[in-house]
């Protein structure tokens, strides 16, 4: 809460500084002379600014003359013009960034984005203060140097006017606002402890949004996993179906071959001679000649 209060204070100081710098840029009394003449039309005050020279007469007449020629102006006056315009522009940019970086507002993004915006706003405001301080200091130095010069006539001597003092004050406001913004930006510890901090009024709403987003992500992840599993199952079924058919055909072919072998063996057994006695049956190899029967060589007379 203290940090938010300091940021509001810095924003107010920066706003006053930008307004003061803008007014000081337009004012014609950067240096003032108060000499009294002896004429009927006596000039009681002469003022010179960045853009015009004005004269105030004792009769109540007030006249101003614009400075149209830029090249005829002295160097310090040209520099003052340029730097004051740049200071006003940088101050406006700093105010815009500061509005985004304020912790009490609901725009500007997350905590880290607000911190970056606050740092950028502080840098712009500090630069605007420096640009506002340089021309005021240079202009004051030239006026005082001319005033202390003895060779310059009394009628041509001037003193610093009210616009110079407004410029100094505005520069101080801009520098103070920029420094406060840079110091009030959150550090690493603040980034890690944002879940437990109560700085922002929309903290609970942000937590609810984060939880809903997390749930949606989980549901989407589950759906994607299910779809992937279903696709893998379909691919597996398509790959295994032709393999099963080929294995079934191989089994049928093996069954047919075994049945044919069994049938051929049965046919061979049926072709064997049935009159052979199993007890007296002798088997010979084809290369061996079977023994001759000795009784076949005897005649009938031998037997008688």
Buried (B, 14 or more C-beta within 10 A) or exposed (E): EEBBEBBBBBBEBBBBBBBBBBEBBEBBBBBBBEBEEEEEEEBBBBBBBBBBBBBBBBEEEEEEEEBEEEEEBEEBBBBBBEBBBBBBBBBBBBBBBBBBBBBBBEEBEEBEEBBBBBBBBBBBBBBBBBBBBBBBBBBBEBBEEBBEEEEEEEEEBBEBBEBBBBBBBBBBBBBBBBBBBBBBBBEEEBEEEBEEEEBBEEBEEBEEEEEEEEEEEEEEEEEEEEEEEEEEEEEEEEEEEEEEEEEEEEEEEEEEEEEEEEEEEEEEEEEEEEEEEEEEEEEEEEEEEEEEEEEEEEEEEEEE
